[in-house]
Amino acid sequence: PRERGRLCGARPGLPRSLTSLSRRAVLRKASALEYKIQRRALRKEDFINYIQYEINLLELIKKRRARIGYSFKKDEIENSILHRVHSLFNRATGKWKVSLFICTDRLQNNAKHQLSKVFSTMLAIHSNKPALWIMAAKWEMETQLSSESARHLFLRALRFHPECSKLYQEYFRMELMHAEKQRKEKKEFEQAKMDLGEFNYSEEILNGEMARIIYRDAAQKIKGVEFHLAVLSIAKLFDFTQDLQKEILESLQTKYADDPLMWDYMARRELELGSLQSTEPTTKQMKVSEMTQREERCCAVFEEAVGAVPTEDMWKCYITFCLERCKRKTNSEELKQKRLQRTLSVFNKAHESSLLPEALYKQWLQLLLESNLFEKAMEVAEAATERFSLSVETWQMRLQVLIQLKSDSVTQCFEEAVKHVKSKGTLPLWALWVEWSEGTNSKEDTDALYQRSLCATTPAESVTMKEMYLDWTYRIGGYKKVKRVFTSLCENRPFSLDFFRKMIQIEKEQESCKMLHLREYYERALREFGSTDSGKRILFIYSFIQGAKSSPRQTRKLWEHSLASYEDVAGRPGGRVYFQIHFTANWTFMKNYK
């Protein structure tokens, strides 16, 4: 009650601006939040929630006031809430000075009240965060309409981060926005026939010279095509930067003549140049013809690029462009065929130059198969394995093509693959081989292949093959066959937990589920995994009990045996393990007793 009375006094005007029900809800919520920040163990989340609640409350009061036309004690109410928000914020930042999350949360939700002071506090604490400098400068520019303050903030930020690309980009954008704003103002004054002498508009600023200076300074410190392209994309947003764009392009072409990204941009630019031309009423055929010409101009630049920079990355850019155009939807069958032929031609040229990246062979094969060029697909797959003879992925890709085309040389290719590739990492090849054999070869051949795979793969990879072998044997040969295979496989470690689970599940599915067999599988699993892992031990005990429908006496024996074996291996069990085993056994005892 005392705290609630204090909160009532701290919120003047609430009875009149809110309904009685809303007022009680506000006081209950505020009391709960206040109690949380008065505790000995403070949390950042509690302060953030309290600040957020106060801001939402202020917005609610404003809406209610506007709806009912009530303005009594308006300033007192708002100042009280704002004072509380600032007080909470100061307490939070005083305790967690390195917590950027609190600062940004405050800014996002309280961006219109005393932010200059808040930004100053934030930047003093977090001067190593470029994002905060950008946020502060944007607020000064866009909300306070103070380009001078924004400029000072960017200059201060660059002293802390002289090589930050993002800071230069946003500073560059801010100066262009300032120039555009002044150009609009000047135009409006001229239309109103006002005297411009007292406004002192600088032609250099109006033409974006400040942005040009920023770009030149940044270009000396920041290397890489990405920065130049980012600045160029910003300059293209303004219609008075043609000269500046030209300078950036010339610098880009001069400094990075051997960079694939530069050539990729210059080639794709041909598409944009065509779209910027004046549009006149055209027929569908004229549009197709124009698009064809633009794409041909792009390809001409790419052809020049692969000649000047003959690298895998350059060919990758060229092929990526062709694939993008090939996937675009069009109603023109002629344009579709031209794109397909162009893409296949570029793939072939890159392959003949031995500069086609390994990852792109798969896309080439997919395109050939979709185009029903099966013979060519087989040739390309063979050529890929000749070039990347040690790559499991490439051999797997070739085998999938042969299987899809139902070739007679699948077995021969499998033999060739496992011969070239080292034993480590060949699991995908053996898995694919046995899956293909299951649907093609006889049971005897597939069984022999499974046994061969267990010897050919590494011990860690053979675990997966054992699981597949067990599953296939049960599907083909039934319970007796799978039991013999399981016994045989148990002679060669390692095993997986799923290997035993699968066999236990198979035993449970039998009409005459024998507890002796189930206990055998349980014992084998515990010897491998249950000696030190109490969680797996409990799982197996529970699984064993549920599947075997054991009697209370058998359940009790199982509990005693499990506890004893755990003591033998791991020493005296802790209280938690003892309780888990005891609870599992006795719970099943009572369940079976009922």
N, C-alpha and C positions, 0 to 999 in steps of 0.2 A: 504493500500500500504506500509506503513512504516513497519508494522508487517511482511508482505510478504517479503520485502527486508531483514529484519533481519533473517527470516527463510532461505532465499536463501543463505545468508552468512554463516549460521550455517550448511549448507549441501554442502560442497565443493565436486565437482566431479559429482554431479547429472546430469548436462547437457550432459556429455559424456557417463556415464554408463546407463542412461535411455533415452528413446525416448522423444521427445518434449511433446507428449500427456501424457506419464506417469509422466513426471516431473511436469506438471501442476496439474495432479490429486494428486500427492504427496503433493504439496504445498497447495492445497485446503484442503485436509484432515488434514494436519499438522496445518494449520491455525485454523481450526474449533476446533481441540483438544487443541491447545494452548489457545484459547479464553476461553475455559471451565475451565482450571486450573488457569486462571487469575481473575476469578470472585470472588466476595466477599464471596458468599456461596459455599464453596468447597465440592465436593463429592468424596468418595473413588472410585466409579465406573469410574469417569473421569480419575483419575490417572492410574487405572488399564488398561483402554482402551488405553491410550496414551503409556504406557509402552509396551503393547502388539503390538501396531501398529509399534513402533520403532524397536522391535525385528523382526517382520515380514518384515519390510523394509530392515533390514540388510540382512536377508536371501535372499530376492529378488535381492538385489544388488550383492550378492555373486554368485547367479545363472546366472545373466546376464553377470557378469564379466567372469565367466567360459565359457559361451557360445560364447562370442565374442572375448575372449582373451585379455581383457582390464585390465591393472593393475595399471594405473596411479593414484597416491595418494591413494593407497589402505589403508595404515596404517592411514592416516589422516581421511579418511572417516569412517573407523571402530571405531577409537578412539573417533571421534566426536559423533557418535551414542551411543557408550557405555557410554561416559561421560554424555550424556543427560539422558540415562536410569538410571544411578546411581543417578543423581541429582533428577530425579523424585521420585525415590524410597526413597531417604533420606528425601525429603519433605513430602512424604506420611507417612512414619514411624514416623517422627517427630510430625505430627499432630494426627495420630491415632496409638499410641504406642501399644494398646491392640488388634489391628486388625491383627489377625493371617492370615486372608484371603489374605491380601496384600502380606505378607511375602511368603506364600506358592505359590501364583501366580507368584511372582518374581522368586522363585527357579525353578519352573517347566518350565519356559520359558527362563531362562538365566543361565542354569546350567553349562556353560563352561567358564564363564568370572568372575574372581575375587570372586569366591564363598566362599573361606575361610573367607574373610573379612565379607561377607554377613552373613554367618553362625554364626560368632562370635557375630555380632550385634543381630541377631535373638535370639540366645541362651541366651544372656544377658537380653533380654526383656521377652522371653517366656521360661524360664527355667522350668516352671511347665508343659510343654507339652512334654511327652515322645516321641511322634511321630516325633518331630523335632530333638531330639537327635538321634533317629534311622536314620532319613533321612541324617543327617550330617555324621554319622559314615559310612553309606553305600556309600556316595559320596567319602569319604576319602579312603574307601577300594576298591571300584570298579572303580572309575574314576582316583583318584590320586595314586592308587596302594600303599597306605601307611597303612599297617595293624597296625603299631605302633600308628599312629594318631587316627585310628578308635578305638583301644583298650583304649586309653586315654579318648576319648569321652564317651565310654560306662562306664568306671570307674567313670567319673565325673557325668554321668547321674544317676548311681546307688546311688550316695551320695544324690541326690535330691529325688530319687524314689527307696528306698531300697526294696520295696515289689512289684515292677511292674513286672508282669509275662512276658509281651511282651518284655521288655528290656532284661531280662535274656535269653529269647529264641533267640533273634537276636544276642546277645553277644555270645551265645553258637554256633550259626550258623557261625558267623564270624570267630571264632577260628578254627572251622572245615574246613572252606574254606581256611584259611591261611595254615593249616596243609596240605591240599590237594595240594595247590599251591606249597609248598616246596617239597612235595613228587614228584610231576611231574618234578620240576626243577632238583632235585637230580637224578632222573631216566634219564633225558636227558643228564646230565653231565656224568653220568656213561657210557651211551651208546657212548658218544663222547670220552670216556677214558681220561677225564680231571681230574686234581688233585683237590680233594674236601677239602683239608686241609684249604684253605683260606676262604671257604664259611661257615664253622662252623654250620652244620646242627645238631640240637639237636634231639636226638631220642625221647625224651619225647614229644616234640612239634609235631614231625612227627607222633607219635602214638595217638595224640589227648588228651594228658594229661591236657593241658590247659582247654579244653572243659570239661573234667571230674571234674576238680577243680570247674569250674563255676557251673556245675550241682549240686555238693555236697553242695556248699554254698547256692544255690537257694533252694534246697530241705529242708533246715533247716528253711527258711523264708517263703516259699510259700507252702501252704497246698492245697490239692485237687488233684484228679486223673487227671483232665484236663491238668495241667501243665506237669506232668510226661508223659502223652500220647503225648503232643505236642513236648516235647523234644525228645521222642523216635522216632517220625515220622521224625524229622530233622536228627537224627543220622542214620536212615535207608537210607538216601540219599547218604551216603558215604560208600565206600566198605572196609574201614579199621577200622570200629567202632564196630566189633563184640563183643569184650570184654566190651566196653562201653554199648552197647545195653543189654547185659546180666546183667550188674550191674543195669541198670535202671529197667529191668523187675523184678529182684529179690527184689529191693526196693519197687516196685509197689505192688508185691504180699505180701510182709511182712507188709507194712504200711496200706494197704487198702484192707485187706482180706474180709471185710464186705461191700465193696462198689460195687453196681451193675455194675457201669461203668467199673471197673477193670475186673470183670467176663465177661462182654460183650466183652471187647477187647480180653481177653484170648481165648474165644470161637471162635470169628471170625478169630482169628489168625491162626486157624487150616486150614482155606481155603487158606490163603496165603502160608502157609508152603507147601501145596500140589502143588501150582502153581510154587513154586521156584525149585522144583525138576527137574532133567534133563528130557528133552522132547525127546521121541523117536517116530518113526512112529507108530501110533496106529489106531485101527479101531474105528468106531462109538460106538460099544458096549463096548469097553475098556474105552473110554472116559466117557460113562455113568456110568460104574462101578466105575471108579475113583472118579467121582463127588459124587456119592452116598456114597462112603466111607468117603470122606472129610466132607460131611454134617453130617454123622453119628458121626464123631469125634467131630464136633462142638456141636451137640446135647448132646453128652456124657458130655462135659464140662458144658453145660447149666444145665443138670440134677444134676450134682454135685453142681452147683451154687445155684439152688433153694432149695437144701437140706441144704446148708451152710448158705444161706441168704434168708430165707422164707419171702419175702416182696412183695408187689404189684409192686414196681419198678423193682424187679428182674424178676418177671413173665412177666412184660411188655417188658423187653429187650428180653426175650426168645421168646415171641409171635411175636414181631416185626421182629425178625430174620426169624422165620418160614414163616411169611407172605411175606417177601421180597423174599425168595427162592421160595415160591409158585407162586408168580406173574412173576417170570422169565420165558421167553419163552424157550421152548425146543421141539425138534421133537420126543423125547422119551416119549411115553405114559406111560411106566412103571415108569419112573422117576417122571412124572407129578402126577401120582396116589400116589406114595410114599410121595411126598411133601404134597399133600392134606391130606392124612391120618395122617401124622405126625402133621400137623397144627391143625387139628380137635382134635387129641388126647391131644395136649398141652393145647388147650382151655379148654377141659373137665377137665384135671388135675387141672388147675388153678381155675376153677369154684368149683370143689369139695373141694379144699383147702380154699375156701372163700377168695381168694386173687386176683381174676380177677377184674381189674379196671372197673368201670362203662362204660367208653368210649369205651372199647373193646368189650362189648356185641353186639354193633351194627355191628361191623365187623364180629363177629362170626355168627350172624344171616344172614348177607349178604352171607357169605360163604356157610352156610347150604342151603339157598334158591337157590343159584346158582348150588348146587350139588343135588337139588331136594329132599333134606331130610326135607320134610315139617313137619312131625310129630315131629322130633327132634327140629326143629325151634320153634314150638309152645311150647314145653316143656322148652326150653331155655328161651324164652320170658317170660313165666310164672315165672320161677325161678328168673329171673332178677327183676321182679316187686316185688317178695316176699322179695328179699334182699334189694332193693332200693325202698321201698314202698312210699316214699315221693318225689320221683323224677318225675317231669313232663316229662322230656325227655325219661325216661325209659318206662313210661306208654304209651307215644306217639309211641315209637318204637314197643311195643307189639301190640298196636291197628293197626298200619300200617301193621304188619305181618298178623294179623287176617283178615283185610280187603283185603289184597292181596290174601290170601288163601280162601276168601269168606266163612269164618267160620260162624256158626250159633250163636256163643257166643259173637258177637261183641257188641250188646246192653248191655249184662250182664257185659262185661269187661268195657264198658264206665261207667256204674253205679258204678262199683267197683273203678274205677280210681278217679271219682269226690268225692267219699266217703273218700278215703285215702288222697288225696291231698288237701291242704288248698285252700281257694277260691282265694287268691292272687297268680297269676301266672298260673292260669288254662285256660287262653285264648287259647293257642294252642290246648288243649283238646276239648274245646267247638267248636272251629272253625273246627276241624277235624270231630267232631261228626255231626254237621249240614251239612257239605259238604257230608259226607257219607249218611246222611238221605235224602238229596235232590235227590240222585240217587237211593235210595232203598225204603224208606218208602213213605207213602201217604202224600198228601199236608197237611192234618189236623195234622198228627203226627209231620211233620217238623215244622209247624207253632207253635204248642205247645212247641216243643223243643226250638225254637228261643225265645219264651216268657220266658221259664224256664231259658235259658242262661242269659237273661238280669237281672234276680234276683240273679243268682248264682255267677256271676262274680263281681269283684270290680267295682265301678263307672268309674274309668279310663279305665278299660278293656271293659266295656259295650259299650263304644263309638264305638269300632270296630264292635261289634256284631250288633249294631243299623244300621251301614252302610251296613253290609252283609244282614240283615233282610230286609232293604228297597230295596236293589237290587234284592234279591230273590223274594220278593212280586211283584215287577213290572214285572219280567220275567214270573211269574206264573199266577198272578191275574189281571194284567193290571193296567190302570191308576186309576180307581175308587177304587180298592182295596188298591193300594199303598198310595192314598191320605188319606184313613181312617187310615192306619197304621202310616203314618207320623203324623197325628193329635194326635194319641194316644201316639206315642213316644215323642212328644214334651212336654208331661206332666211330663216327668222324665229327669232331668238333670243328667250328663253333656252331651254336644254335641260337635261334631267336625265341623270344617269349611266345610269339604268334605261332611258331612251329608246334609247341606243346599245346597251346590253346586249340589249334586246329584239330589235333589228334584227340584231345579231350572232347571236343564238340562232336567229332565223328563217332566216338564211343557212346556219347549220350543219345545220338540219333538212332542207335540200334534198339530193336524191340527188347532184346534180352541184354540189357546193359549190365555187364559183370563188374562188380565192385573190385574184384582182384585186378582186372585190367586197368580200371580207372585209377586205382591206387598206384599201380606201376607207373603210369604216366605222371601222376602227381609226384611220386618220389623222384622220378628223373628230373622233373622241372625244378623241384626244390633243391636238388643237388647242384643244378646249374645257376639258379637265380635266387633261391629263397634263403640261403644260409646267412646272408647279411642284410637282405632287404626285407624288413618286416612287412611293408605294404604289399609286396608281391606274395609273401607267404600267406597273409590273411586272405588275399584274393583267391589263391589256390585252395585254401582250406574251405572257403565259402563255396567255391565252384564245385569242389569235390563232394561236399555234403549235399548240395542241392541236386547234383546230377545223379548221385548214387542212391538217394533216398535212404540214407543210412539209418540204422536203429540208434536209440539213445546210447546203448553200450558202445557201438562202433564210433559214434561221435565223441564219446568220452575218451576212447583209446586214441582217436586221431588227435585230440587236443593234447593228451599226455605225450604222445610220440613227437608231435610238432614242437612242443616246448622243450623236450629233451634234446632233440636234434639241434635246435637253435642254441641251446646251452653248450652242446659239444663243440660247435663251430665258432660261435661268437662270444663264448663266456656266459656269465650269468645275465639273463635278460633284464632289461629295465622294466620299471613298473608299467610304462605305457604299453610295451609289447606284450607283457604278461596279461594286462587287462584286455587288450584287443583279442588275443587268442582265447582267453577265458570267456569273454563276452560272446564271441562268434560261436564257440562250441556250445555254451549253455543256452544261448538263444535258440539254436537249432534243436537242442535237446528238448526244450519246453515246447517248441512248435511240433516236433514229432510225437511228443507225449500226448498232446491234445488230439 
